[in-house]
Amino acid sequence: MIRAILRVVLAAFYGFAGVMHLVRPETFLTIMPPFIPFPEAVVLWTGIAEILGAIGLVQPFDLRIRRAAGTGLALYALAVWPANINHLIMDMARPDSGLGLVYHVPRMIAQPVLILWALWAGQVPLSRRTSP
């Protein structure tokens, strides 16, 4: 029951974030590291990936789809970590420190939590070992 509730919470978070990527891409473009090619396309497709991952995570019909969504969202959280780090560096370089460490430290800590949460919510087995 707790896993189902937290799965819905995580899916809502990613669904909202995905929609925001589509309707407010400029917010995400400003934190994109400069070495990322085609930033507009990356923001568009990451938004679509978040929405599809959210749908796959909450669909009740196929555990394989749920696991694929959990794995995809975990990999997504790992892949966007450079943008979060870039945002931290950009903010700390500003005279007013931007959003400051009060925002960025929890965000940096949240990234591995999101990765593990996606795997757990998606019921992704983290080991191939079988119990005796």
N, C-alpha and C positions, 0 to 999 in steps of 0.2 A: 504494500500500500504506500509506504513512504517513497519507494523507488518510483512508483507511478506518478505520485504528486510532484516529486522533484524532476522527473522527466518532463512533465508538462511545464513546470517553471522554466527549465532550461530551454525547452522548445519555444516558449513565449519570448524569452530573452533573445534567442537567435532569430526568431521570426521578426520581432520588432527591429532588431539591428539590421536585418536583411532589407526590410522595407525602407529604413532610413538610408541605407546605401543607395537605393534607387531614387528616393525623392529628395535627398540632400547630399549628393555626392561630393560637393565642395568641402563639406566637413571632413571627409575621409581623405580627399586629395591633399589637403593641407598638411597631413601627417605622413604622407607617403614618402618613404626614403627615395632619394634622388636616383638611385641605381635601378629602380623598378621601371621596366619598359612599359609603354602603353598604360599609364596610370588610370585613365578614364575607363578603359576596358577592364582593368583589374578590379576597380571599385564596382563596376556593374556586375561582373561575374562572381565576385565574392558575395555580393548581396544576394544574387540568385542562389549561390551555393548555401548560404545561411538559411534562406527560406526553404529550399529543398531538404536540407538537413533537418530542420525543425519539423517539417511534415513527416519525413521518414522516421524520426525519433518517436513521434506520438502515434503513428499509425498502428492499429492493434492487430493487423492481419498476418504479418510475416516477421518472425524474429530475425531472419537474415537481413531484411531491409533495415530493421531497427539497429542491428549490429553495424551494418554498412554506414548508416547515418551517424551513429556514435563514433565510429572510427573516422569518418570524414570530418565531423565537427572537431574532433580532437586534433586531427592533422591541420585543419583550418586554424585553430587557435595557436598551434605551433607556428604555422606559416605567417601569421600576422603579427607575431611577437616583434619582429624587426620594426614594424610601423609604430608599435607602442614604445619601443626603446627610442626610436627617432623622435617621437613626440616628447618624451622625457628630456632628451638632449636639447631639442629646440626650445622647450619651455625654460629649462634651467639657464640657457644662454640669454634669455630675455632679461632686461633690467628689472622687470617686475616679477620674474620667475614664473610667469604664466599661471598655470593652475597649481603649481607648487608641488612639493613633496607629499603634502597631505593627500593629494589626488594620485600622484604617480606611484608612490610606494605600494599602496593597496592594489593598484592596477597591475603592477609587476608581480605581486604575490598572487593575484587572482588568476593569472594566466595558467600556471600549472594546475591550479584548482579546477579551472574550466576544462582543461585537458582530461584530468582524471574523472571529473563529473560526467563528461560526455561519454567516456568509455564505460563508466559504471551505469549510467542511465540507459545506454544502449545495450547493456548486458553483454559487453564484449569480453570474452574470456582472455585473461592476461597471461595464461599459461596453458600449454598443451598437456601438462601432466594430468593424469587421472588419479582419482582417489582410490586407495585399495579397497 
